[in-house]
């Protein structure tokens, strides 16, 4: 399967997620930074209020080592204390916390009352400072941002580390989803190409025969009987060509716009009996055993008629003139089963997986194109049926389809004629594969 398109879609998706991730990470970092700064500003404001309550003791308190605020917020996770400076007129430091770095005169010269700023104090790194003016003096408290910077740095490292991993996982997930979503489309495209190639081959065969018969008839003068034989062969190939085109057209329409199942229940027993009655004249002995109880399923009657024709025509073709075909309709629990068995060669187990593929034929017997069971499979899948392929006690194949039992929309007295409602074996002479199949007349070639 080609992964180029899925990889491009996954790449575009990952690029979009990358942009969203960067934006979200940036916003998160700004929020965290603002939250940490607000916490520090709150602590600095609390410490200024404590110092302002005892103006005469400010210098003494600042001279003590490690001035800290009261309560649970005394220290940050790094153990950094709240430090302070008392600046007199002219920028002279009157008092400061022991170990506090030097305070630049430019920071205090234009400082406004209550202002909070972030500044780098020499080699000590960045500090968050808050100012309070009391007359000619200036009280400054500060807190080291080293701890907050470490938190932001670890957060950024985590984001940078997790980002590529998440984006790689996003790309892999998008690629996997794209490939899984593309699989049915690719399968459909491949089947369409195969269908086109097989259809071209099947159409070319009758056209080639018609062309050859025409050229042969026109190559030299002939007797009228010879011309008649040529025209009969041309008519046979034309009929084959017509059936093939009709089946292909039916499948194409069904694939493009599957019809809606908006019709009422159909009696499967009646449909099977009527289809069996069409197989008369020359052919194998056909017996039909149908239930006497209502056998209603939700499906269009013409679909069920075509499906039954496909199965019966297929069975009669391979059973041969002296063979047997048995049709049954039975109720098992809440399901109704249509069964068609024959005494033909049967279906090898290894060929059953491709039994319903279009143009699939495991034998060259018959003149069909291999579309009958493909049409039947479309009907079964669209009506919610289930296939069962096995061996028949008659010696050949057994094909069964079951549906869920449907309830009638309203009471229907006289559900079906007494003849078709009676249970038992009805033996009739089936037609040859080309005559008695009705809608399913082009289908018998499909069974291996």
N, C-alpha and C positions, 0 to 999 in steps of 0.2 A: 504494500500500500504506500502511495506517495505521501510523505509527511511535510512537503514544502509548504502547502497552504496552511496546514494545522500549525506548523512552526511559526509562520508569519503572523497568524492570528494570536498565538500565544505570546510572541514577541511584542506585538502592539498592546496586548492586554497587560503584560508585565511592565511595559514602559508607562502606561497610564497609572498602574498601581504604584510604580516608583515615584511618579510625581506626587501622587496623593500621600504616599508615605513620607516623602521629604517635607511636604507642607505640614502634615500632622506632627512630625517630629519637631519641626521648627516651632510650631505653636505650643507643643508640650514643653519644650525647653524654656520658651518665654514665660509660660505660666508658672513653671517651677521656679525660675529665677525671680519673677515678681513676688511669688509667695515667700521665698526665703528672705528677700529684701524687706518685705512688709513685716516679717517676724522680727528681723533685726531692728528695723525702725521702731517697732513697738517696744522692744527691750530698751533701746536707747532713750526713748521718750519716758519710759518708767523710771530709768535711772536719773534723768534730768529732774524729774519731779521729786525724787527722793532727796537729791542734793539741794534743791531749791527750798525744801522745807526747813533746812538749817543753814541759812546763808553764812553765819559766822563760823561754821565748822567745815566749810567746803575745802579750804586749803588743807586742813588736818586730815579730812577723809581722803583727799586725793593723794596725800603723801604716803598713805598706807599701801603696802604692796598688794596687788591683785584685787582691786576694787571690783566687786561683783554685785549684781542686782539680787534682790531678795526673791524668795520663792523657788518654784521648780525650774525657772528659766535662768538660774544662776550661771550656768555654763552651757556652751553648746557641746556637741558630740566630741569636739576636739579639745575641750577643756580650756578654751581661750577666754580670758576674763574681759570684762568691760573696763576699758581704761579711760582716763580723763586728763584734761589740761585746764588750768585756770590761767587765762591770758590777761595781763594787765594792759594799761595804756602803752601805745607804741609797739605792741606786739611782744612785750616782755613776758616770758613764762614765769608766773608767780609760783605755781605748784603744778605737779603732775604725778601720775602714777609711776611708782618705781618700775623701771624697765620700759617705760613708754617711749616710742621713737620720737625723734625731733619733729616738731610741727612747723611747717613752712609758714612764713609770714604772709605769703600771698594767699594762703587759704583763709586766713583770719581777717585780712584787710577788708575784703568786701563782703564778708559773711553776713547774712541776714538772720534775724531772730527766728528760730524754729526751722531753719533750713537743714535738710539732710543731703549730703553729697557723698560720692565715692571718690577716694583719692589714694594715690600710691605714696606711702611714707618711706622714702629711702629704700633700704634693703629689706625692710620688714614686710613689704608687699602691700596689697590693696587693703584699705580700711573703709568702713562705712562710718561717717562722721555726722554728728548732729550738734547744732550750735544754739546757745541761749545767751542773750545779752542782759547783763544786770548792771546798769549804769555804764561806767567806763570799762568795766571788766567783761570778759567773754569766757563763758564756760563751754567747753567742748568735750563731748564724750565720743568714744569710738569703739568699734568692734572689728576684729580681724575677719576678713572674708576668705581666709585660707581654707577653712572648713567647708564653706559653701562652694568654693571653687572646686574643691575635691569632689563634693557630691555631684556637681554639674559635670565634672570631667568623667567620672565613672558612669554617669547616665549617658553621656555622649559616646563613651567607648562601647557601652552595651548596645546603644542604638546602631552604631556603625558595625558592630559585630553581628547583631541579629538581622540587620537590614539585608545583606546579601543572601543570608540563609533563607530568610522569608521570601525574598524575591525569587531565588532559585527554586524554592518549593512551589511558589506561585506559577512560575514558568512551567515546571514539570507537571503540575496539576492541570494547568490550562492546556498544555500539549496533550496530556492523556485524555482530557475531556474532549478536546477537538478531534483526536483520532477516533475516539469511540463514537462521537457524533457523526464523523465523516464516514465511518465504516458502512452504515446502510446506504449512504449516497454513493460511495465507491462501488459497493456491491451492486446497487441498482444500475450504475453506469456500465459496469462490466457485463451485467446480464443483458443490458440493452445492446451493447456491442456484439455480444454473442448471439443475441436474438436476430440482429440485423444480418450478421454473417450467415447464420443458419438459414434465415428466411431467403437470403439471396441465393444460397445453394439450392434450396428446395424449389424456389421459383424457376431457377435456371433449368432444372431437369425437365419439367413438362414443356417449357418453351423450346428447349433443344429438340425434344421429340417431335413437337409440332413442326418446327422448322425442317427437321430431317425428313419427315413424312411428306411435307409440301414439296421440298426440293426433289425428292425421289419421284413423286407423282408427276412433276413437271419436267423431269429430265428427258423423257421420251414418251411417244404415244403409247397408250395402254388400253386394255379392254375396260369396259365400263365396270365390270366386277372388281378389277384392281383399284380403280378410282374409288369405288364404294368402300372397299376395305380400308383404304388410306383415310377416307373421311370418317369412318367409324373409329379408327384409332385416334384421329385428331379430336373427335368429339369426346372420347374417353379422357384424353389428356386435358382437354379444356374443362371438363367437369371436375377433374381432380384439381386443376388450377383454381377453379371457382371456389371449391370447398376450402382449399388452403387459404385463399385470400379472405374468405368470410371468417374463418377461424382466427386468422391474424388480426383482422379488424375488430372482432369481438374482444380479443385479449387486450388490444391497444385501448379500446374504449373503456374496458373494465379497469385497466391500470390507471388511466388518466382521471376518470371520474367514476368510482365505484357507486352503483346505484344504492339508494337508501331503502332500507327494509321497512317500508311503511305499509305493507300489505298485511292482511289478516293471516291467520294460520292456514296451512294447507294440509290436507290429509295425505300423508305419505303412503298409506296402504293403497288408496285409490290411484295415486300417481304411479306407483310401482306396477299395479295391475294393468293400467291403461298402457304403460310402456311395454309391458310383456306381451299384451295383445297385438301390438304392432309387428312383433317378430313372427311372421307367418311365412308360409311357402317353404322353400328348401332351407335346411339348416339343422342344427342340433335340437334335441328335445328340450324344451324349456318348461320348467315347473315353477309355479309361484305359490308360496305359502304366506298368507298375510293374516294379521291379527283381526279379530272381530271387534275389538275395542277401538275407540277413537285414537288415531295415531297422528296427532296434530303437531306440526312444527312451524316455527316462524321463518318463512322463506317464500319468495315469489314462486308461484307454480311453474312458470316457464323455466326457472333455474333448476328446480328439482327434476322437471321433465328432461332437461338436457343432461343433467348428471346421470339420471337413470339410463338414458339412451347411450351415453358414453360407456358406462359399465357393461350394459347388456351387449352392445355392439362389440366391445373388446372381448367379452367372454365368448360370444358366438364365433368370432373370427378364429380364436385359438382352440376352441373345443373341436372345431371341424364338423363336417356334415353328420358324422355318426356319433358325435359326442353328446354330453349332457351339460345343461346350464340350469342352475337352481337359484331362484330369487326368493328372498324372505324379508318380511317386515315383522319385527317383534318388539315388545315392550319389556324393558329390564329396569326395574326401579323407576326412576324419574327420567329415563332416557329411552329414545326410540331408535332402533338400529335397522338400517337397510343393508342387506347382505346379498352379494352376487358371487356365486361359485361356479367353477367350470371344471371340466375333465381334461383340460389342455395340459401343456408341459409345465405349467407353474412358473413362479418367479423366483430365481435364485436369490438367496439372502443378500449377497454382495451387491446386487443390482437394485435393491429396494430403496436405497438412499437417494438414488437419482430417478426414481420411477416417475415423479411428477415434474421433472424438469422439461422445459420446452424443447422440442425437437430431439428428445431423448428416446432412442430406440436401441435395444440390445439385440435385435434380430432384424433381418431384412425381409422377413415374411410380411406380406401385405403391401399395400400401395400407399399407406398413410404417411403423414409427415411427422407424427409424434406430438401432436398438439391436443389430442383428446383428453388425456388425463391431466394435462396442464390446465385445460378449461375446467375440468371437474374439480381440480384442487382449488382453483379460484372460487368456485361456487361454495365448496365446503368451508374454506377459511372465512369467507364473507358472511356465511350464515351461522357461524359458531359451531360447526361440526368437527368431529374428530375421526381421523382415518385409523383403520386397523388392517394391516396387510399380513396375510398368513397363507397357510396351506389348507386345501380343502380335502375332506374325506373322499371327494370324487376323483382326486388325483391331481388336480390342477391348482389354480390360485383361488384364494378367498379374499375379496375386498369388501370391507364393511365400513359404513359411515354411521355415526351416531350423533343425535341431537338431543338437546334437552326438551322434554315434553312441554308443549304449550297448551295453555288453557284457551278454550273458545271464547271469542268476544261476546257471543250471545248464544243462546240455545239454538241448535240447528236440528230440528226433527228431520228424520230421513237423511242422515248424514251422507250416505252414499248408496248406490243401488245395491240391492240384495246380492246380486251376482258377485260384485266385487267385495262386498262386506263379508261373505262367507269364508270361514277359515277352511283351509285344505289345500290340496295340490291341484293346480290347474295346468294341464299339459297341453302345449300348443306346439306347432311346428314353427320354428323361427325362420326368419328370412336369412338370406345370405348377408354377409357383413355389409354389403353396399346398399341393401334394399330396405331392411326393416328397422333401421336405427333412428329414423326421424331426425330430430335435431342432433343426435349424437352420431350420425352416420359416418363421420370422418374420424372416429375416435378409436376404432378397434386396433389400430396399429401400435398403440402405446405400450401394451404390456409385453415384457420380454418373453 
